[in-house]
Amino acid sequence: MKKLALLFLLSISFYSCKDEKKDNPTPDNICITSDVTYTNTVKPIITKNCVACHGAATPMNLNDVSTLQGIAQNGKLYKVITHADGVSPMPKNQAKLSDCDIEKIKVWIDAGAQNN
């Protein structure tokens, strides 16, 4: 009887220990940077965070993909969104973009800042 009780306790202990990673395989804070495109990834970030000040009626019209490509290719876009030294941090007088949004823009820049 003692062996049966011990076996029962061991089996309960075994089944109560589960792998938590199987229940939640993708944490909420994962930044997905696969399939980054201008249209589906970068443009929504720019629209949400930049075009209020850099829209069609401004010299730095970020609604125009060619303008955005130019500042991406010369390195200024990445510098301003990361608040690097020597440039005006953007968005102006606001916190940096999220690390994930910055990483997505970097992936787009590193892939050639294509209009895709």
Beta strands, then each sheet from edge to edge (+ up, - down):
end
